[in-house]
Amino acid sequence: MATFDVTKHVLVPKHQKVSEKELASLLEAYGIQVENLPRVFKNDPALQHLDLKDGDVVKISRKSPTAGDISFYRRVVA
């Protein structure tokens, strides 16, 4: 039985691991700490292709017809 790669589906936005430099810039811009970010579980199917550990931050990029390109950030939890 073949497995389905959820990341290739049209409704699944792009997920990528955030670099330490980008994370520091993000946290400083909003005056927050990593613990203040919304959570996403490590076993989420959209994250399986990324090498993530607990505490990493993921950038989710979506295209919106009204807002253009928009990014969301989530903290990975086990």
N, C-alpha and C positions, 0 to 999 in steps of 0.2 A: 504494500500500500504506500503510495507516494504521500509525502507530507506537504502541507501548504505553507508557503512563506508569506506570512501576514504583512511583512514590510513592503511587498510588491503590490498590495491592494490599493486601489485608488483612494479609498477613504482613510487610509492610515497616513498621518503626516510624518515628515522626516524627523527622526530622533538622532541626536548626536551627543556625545559626551563633551562636557564643557571643560576647557583647559583651566589650569590653576590661575593663569593671568586673567582670563575672561571672567572667572568666578570672583576674583578679588575686585575687579572693576564693577561687576554687577552688584556685589554686596555693598561696596562703598557708595555707589550711585543711589541706592535705595535706603542706605543706613540700616541694613538688616544683617542677621546672621544666618548661616545655612539652616539652622533649626526652624527659622521662620518661613521657609519655603514650603509649598504644598508637597505632599509625598506621592511617590509612585513606587509600586512594589517591584522588587528585583525580578520576580518571575513573570512580569507582564510580557505577553507575547511580542510586543513591539520592541522590547529591549533585549531579546535573546541573542541578537547578532552583535551586541556591544559587550565588551569586556568590562563589566561594572561591578563595583563592590559597594557595600553599605556606606552611605555618606557621600557618594559621588553625586554630581548634579548633571541633569540631562536637559538639553535645549530641544524643545519641540517647535518646529517651524511649520506654520500653516499659511495657505493662501486664502484670502478672503475677498470676495467681490466688492465689498464695501470698505474694508479697512486695509486692503493690500496685503503685504507680507507681515505676519505677526508672529512673535515668539513668546513661548511660555517656558518657564523653568520649573523643574521638579527635582526634589531630593529623593535619592534612591534609598529605600529601606528594605530590610530582609523580610 
